[in-house]
Amino acid sequence: MNIRPLHDRVIVRRTEEEKTTASGLIIPDSATEKPSKGEILAAG
């Protein structure tokens, strides 16, 4: 099933952020925010 956006809309897939830091600390879900970066899949 293909989804195509209409007019000036885009379809974006969010990129997952790391669950651990470089030093190995685990970041809890309550401390993380929704990702503000993503990959554009299609543009109308």
N, C-alpha and C positions, 0 to 999 in steps of 0.2 A: 504494500500500500504506500503510495507516494503522497506526500503532503506538499502542496505548493501555496506559499503565501500570496495574498492578493494586494494590489496597490503598493503602498510604501511600508509594508510590514516585513519583518525578518523572523527566521526561526533560529534560535540560539540553543546550543547544548552547553550547560554549565560544566565548568571544569572543577573537579574535586580537589580540595585543598588537602595538604598533608595532615595526617592524624597525629604525627609525632614531629618533634623538633629535630634539628640536626644533632643535638646532643643526646637524643633518645627519650626526652620527656614526652609523655602522652598528653595531648590536649583534649580535655573533656568536651562533650557536645555542647554543654551549656556555655562554654567560653568561646565557641566558634561562631562566626557570623555566616550568613548566606554568601556564597561566592559571588563576586562582582565581575569575574572574568568568565569568558566562554568562547566557544567556537561557533562561527556563523555557518549554519548548514544550508540555508537558502535565503534568497532575497527576492521580493516581489517587484 
